[in-house]
């Protein structure tokens, strides 16, 4: 199985990455994030980019996956309830998963293979 992981350096993403690298049924995992994970593993390929809104330039690398883990987010430590609501209302509805580049790659790859 080939997996795509967004946010592999965060608290949740680190755990997902660790478990995926240990799982013998996972043959490869591609991470996408603002910083490299620092992990070295034959199954791992990393795409590091500051712009997490546009993916046209790396669209070919975002295809052929059987699963995607979306672990991007922000820490709620020290945030007020108002801050949390702002993040939820304004950031996540416009997330990377709404990117037309990723949707196009997913549609192309959802067709049954002959």
KATAJO-V784868 format. One record per backbone hydrogen bond with DSSP energy under -0.5 kcal/mol. NH is the residue of the N-H (numbers start at 1). CO is the residue of the C=O. If there is no record, write none. Layout:
# KATAJO-V784868
nh | co
NH | CO
NH | CO
This chain:
# KATAJO-V784868
nh | co
3 | 28
4 | 67
5 | 30
6 | 69
7 | 32
10 | 7
14 | 10
15 | 11
16 | 12
17 | 13
18 | 14
19 | 15
20 | 16
21 | 17
22 | 18
23 | 19
26 | 23
27 | 1
27 | 25
28 | 1
29 | 43
30 | 3
31 | 29
31 | 45
32 | 5
33 | 47
44 | 41
45 | 29
47 | 31
48 | 46
49 | 33
49 | 47
52 | 50
58 | 55
59 | 55
59 | 56
61 | 58
62 | 58
62 | 59
63 | 60
66 | 2
67 | 2
69 | 4
70 | 68
71 | 6
71 | 69
79 | 76
84 | 80
85 | 81
86 | 82
87 | 83
88 | 84
89 | 85
90 | 86
91 | 87
92 | 87
93 | 88
94 | 91
95 | 92
98 | 95
99 | 96
103 | 99
104 | 100
105 | 101
106 | 102
107 | 103
108 | 104
109 | 105
110 | 106
110 | 107
111 | 108
